[in-house]
Amino acid sequence: MSDKARRLFEALDLDHDGVLTREEVIVALRTKGPSLAASGVVPIWGVQDVEASSALFDTADQNGDEVLTLEEFAAVVDRRFGWS
């Protein structure tokens, strides 16, 4: 797991409970996305609309429990953003 994936996960975990919900991913990418991209935490093309954020969540939620652990999240974003 990359440090970039860990930092992005922590930035998106709005309630700091150690898991991401669909709503957190969507809201955090909409509100924090531009500043995260500007600081290099996420590629600018990784900050997209609600549908793309929701699709990212669905791809990462391998066990279908409607929350993402750091491991689930990192497995997808490391591959998608070329961080691994």
Secondary structure as GFF3:
##gff-version 3
##sequence-region A 1 84
A	DSSP	alpha_helix	3	12	.	.	.	ID=ss1
A	DSSP	beta_strand	20	21	.	.	.	ID=ss2
A	DSSP	alpha_helix	22	38	.	.	.	ID=ss3
A	DSSP	three_ten_helix	44	46	.	.	.	ID=ss4
A	DSSP	alpha_helix	50	60	.	.	.	ID=ss5
A	DSSP	beta_strand	67	68	.	.	.	ID=ss6
A	DSSP	alpha_helix	70	80	.	.	.	ID=ss7
###
